[in-house]
Amino acid sequence: MSGTSYEAVFLSSLLFTVFVELCVLYLLIRIRHPKAYSPSQILFAGILPSLTTLPYLWFILPLFFIGHHTLYVWSGETFVTVIEALFLWHLLGIRIRLALPYSLVANGASFGLGYLFI
């Protein structure tokens, strides 16, 4: 993206990530727990984790993996998946054995679609 600042790319990626992960989590939670959570609870639990983890993934973690892009991607995505699962566990009370796969699917979707489109 020539002519586009790194911060602008980050912001568009953040919005994309929040949108994709929120949609995935909403579907997963509605299918598995149809009446357990209000839409506002799911909205909050779907947005907050991405807003808090993506800045670390983009701006902090790369400092530790200079020259090791593959290791950075795998470590970063693993870190984000675990942290976001802990958010789901804490915010919604979803058992960690369900929160981890939910987070993995949501992060996998945003990473995969982001890789294709952004």
C-alpha positions in Angstrom: 0.0 0.0 0.0 2.2 2.8 -1.2 1.4 6.2 0.0 -0.7 4.8 2.9 0.7 5.2 6.5 1.3 2.2 8.7 -1.2 3.6 11.1 -3.9 3.9 8.4 -3.3 0.2 7.5 -3.5 -0.7 11.1 -6.8 1.1 11.6 -8.4 -0.6 8.6 -7.0 -4.0 9.7 -8.4 -3.3 13.2 -11.8 -2.6 11.9 -11.7 -5.6 9.6 -10.5 -7.9 12.5 -13.2 -6.6 14.9 -15.9 -7.1 12.2 -14.9 -10.6 11.2 -14.2 -11.9 14.8 -17.4 -10.4 16.1 -19.5 -12.0 13.3 -17.8 -15.4 13.9 -18.2 -15.2 17.7 -21.8 -14.1 17.4 -22.6 -17.1 15.3 -20.7 -19.5 17.5 -22.2 -18.3 20.7 -25.8 -18.1 19.3 -25.5 -21.7 17.9 -24.0 -23.2 21.1 -25.7 -20.9 23.7 -28.9 -19.6 22.0 -30.4 -17.8 24.9 -27.6 -17.4 27.4 -26.2 -14.0 26.3 -27.8 -10.8 25.2 -26.6 -9.3 21.9 -24.9 -6.4 23.9 -23.0 -9.0 26.0 -21.7 -10.7 22.8 -21.0 -7.4 21.2 -18.8 -6.2 24.1 -17.1 -9.6 24.4 -16.5 -9.7 20.7 -15.0 -6.2 20.4 -13.0 -5.7 23.5 -10.5 -8.5 23.0 -9.5 -7.4 19.5 -9.2 -3.8 20.5 -6.8 -4.8 23.3 -4.7 -7.5 21.6 -4.3 -6.2 18.0 -2.1 -3.2 19.0 0.3 -5.5 20.8 0.4 -7.9 17.9 1.2 -5.0 15.5 3.3 -2.6 17.5 4.9 -4.5 20.4 5.5 -8.1 19.5 7.4 -7.3 16.2 10.1 -5.8 18.3 10.9 -9.2 19.8 10.9 -11.0 16.4 13.0 -8.9 14.1 14.0 -11.0 11.1 11.8 -13.9 12.2 8.5 -13.3 10.4 7.2 -16.8 10.6 8.0 -17.2 14.3 6.4 -13.8 14.9 3.2 -14.8 13.1 2.8 -18.1 14.9 3.8 -16.8 18.3 1.6 -13.7 17.9 -1.5 -15.5 16.7 -1.1 -18.1 19.5 -0.7 -15.3 22.1 -3.7 -13.5 20.8 -5.9 -16.6 20.6 -5.1 -17.5 24.2 -5.6 -14.0 25.5 -8.9 -13.5 23.7 -10.1 -16.9 25.0 -9.4 -15.6 28.5 -11.5 -12.5 27.7 -14.4 -14.7 26.6 -14.0 -16.9 29.7 -13.9 -13.8 32.0 -16.5 -11.6 30.3 -19.1 -14.3 29.4 -18.2 -17.1 31.8 -17.8 -19.5 28.9 -15.8 -22.5 30.0 -12.2 -22.3 28.8 -12.5 -25.6 26.9 -15.1 -23.8 24.7 -13.6 -20.3 24.8 -10.3 -21.6 23.3 -11.9 -23.1 20.2 -14.2 -20.1 19.8 -11.2 -17.8 19.9 -9.2 -20.0 17.5 -12.0 -20.1 14.9 -12.5 -16.3 15.2 -8.8 -15.5 15.0 -8.3 -18.0 12.2 -11.1 -16.4 10.2 -9.8 -12.9 10.6 -6.2 -13.9 9.9 -7.2 -16.0 6.8 -9.6 -13.4 5.4 -7.2 -10.6 6.2 -4.4 -12.4 4.4 -6.6 -12.7 1.3 -8.1 -9.2 1.3 -5.8 -6.8 3.1 
